[in-house]
Amino acid sequence: MSDTTIMDYGDYDIMLPPSMYAQWSEMNNIFAVPKDNMVGTNDLDNAIKLLEFKTDEDLKQHIVRKDFIEEVTGAYYFRFMPIWSKNEIAYAQSKGFLIVNIPEQKVEIHTISPGIYTGNIENLAILDPEKRVFVLEIDEPNAEVDGFDKILKVIRFENNTFTVLAEHPAGVKTGVYTEPWFFYQKKIFIYNDSTTKIEVYDENFKPTNHQLAEVFNRNQVGFRCMKEIAIHPTLPFALIVERGKPATKEQLAAARALPAPADEKAVDVIYAEVKRRTLYLFRWNEPDEKKQMVPLISIAGSFWKSYNPADRYSHLTFSPDGKWLVFRDGTMRGTNADSERNPVFVAVSIDAKNPLLLGKPVKLGYAMRDGALEPKSTAWTTNPTAFIMCDGLVLYRWNLERYRQPNAQKVKMPPGATDPFMK
């Protein structure tokens, strides 16, 4: 086992090193599987495989099913899901949807969006695992907005066939913004940016109610635009990333009509406001209305004091057991020239006894090899709880359970000590 070193910088820690596993062949896709200490991939040997982390150096491959289609991987749009079943995994492959039974080594292949001019599956979620009811987002091209119309379809899969139960529009996706949608407690939530409110639907897309939406819609006065939302798997709270609304053609035209150099300054101000983010702790069952929507991080400051990712964080994800949050921080460059595409990963413990639920941030590192360009995919494992990142060739594994182990080497850094992940 690799020795784990934890460097204490006061307001945050650094945990080193990750375990690394080189595959020596291209691998971009990894995904969660219902097997302890494993992730899945469909990138090796034209097969769906389970990758088992035997030690900090050794990775064992298990074939689930091989050569069941001509191209198990390839130039497709793959979208993977977190664990939703004890035996099955499911993922989208451009216009298709695959359900894989691991013990039975059985693969179902469904064409959801047939035809050249139909859209791809861009997002997916499970509404009812027992009934195998999913919601899939199909993005249909829309030339008028230079983007896509998002269509949600609720689909039930049974007896190797599927039935579309209902469908509903979910806004427009462009190159600069898409209104998020999500599921919670077998209901579908769609954020409407024109009203800055959340709409709630049942699996038949009939309007319904939920306290999450009711509380958010009461608190959204002054809220600008929802960029991202991550709902905790067991506790009734979420983290919401707010940003400025996308710049309109009229705003930009008015700014550019100003005389130089005021025109450039005005455009910069518009885009700075679009970029400016605020992270909120959102608790819909909190009786004190002043504590329901609490700002945690902004360019003005951070409740973590000296550690402030400001407006350069993204991809918030909770561990399956709900004990950890991981996100990407693009403010720390290290030796990487492009911090947005080569971010530092940061883990935060979840503590129900903490008034704001979030513990001390732990920088895990960017861990990108030379020549790697951005993380290709990430996934969680269970038993142990570990966060896995794939950079296209190498897997990086952070076993977060080692953070609290008594044999971890803990070093208190002196004031002014250099943080290796800062510029």
Secondary structure, DSSP 8 states (H G I E B T S, - for coil): ----EEEE-SS-EEEE--EEEEEEEEE---EE-SSTTEEEEEEETTEEEEEEE-SSS-EEEEEEEESSSS-SSSSS-EEE-----SSEEEEEETTEEEEEETTTTEEEEEESS-STTS-EEEEEEEEETTTTEEEEEEEEEEGGGTEEEEEEEEEEEETTEEEEEEEEEEEEE-SS-B--EEEETTEEEEEETTTTEEEEE-TT--B---HHHHHHHHH-TT--EEEEEEE-SSSS-EEEEEE-----HHHHHHHHTS-TTHHHHHHHHHHHHHH--EEEEE-TT-SSGGGTEEEEEETTEETTTT---TT-EEEEEE-TTSSEEEEEE-S--TT-S-TTTS-EEEEEEE-TTSTTSEEEEEEEE----TT--S--EEEEETTTTEEEEE-EEEEEEEEGGGGG-TTSEEEE--TT---TT--
